Amino acid sequence: MQKGDVVTDIKIHNELIGLPLSALKTIPVRVGVAGGEIKPKQLPLQ
């Protein structure tokens, strides 16, 4: 996976995890991930 290969046989690829902003504010550590073949530019860490 570290080579940037596309992994297609993982169940989570077909799942969507969504939270309202009010719930996201209460999580002390957040990790962002981007799905799909086209990735936006990384946001700077603050």
Secondary structure, 3 states (H helix, E strand, C coil): CCCCCCCCCCHHHHCCCCCCHHHHCCCCCCCCCCCCCCCCCCCCCC
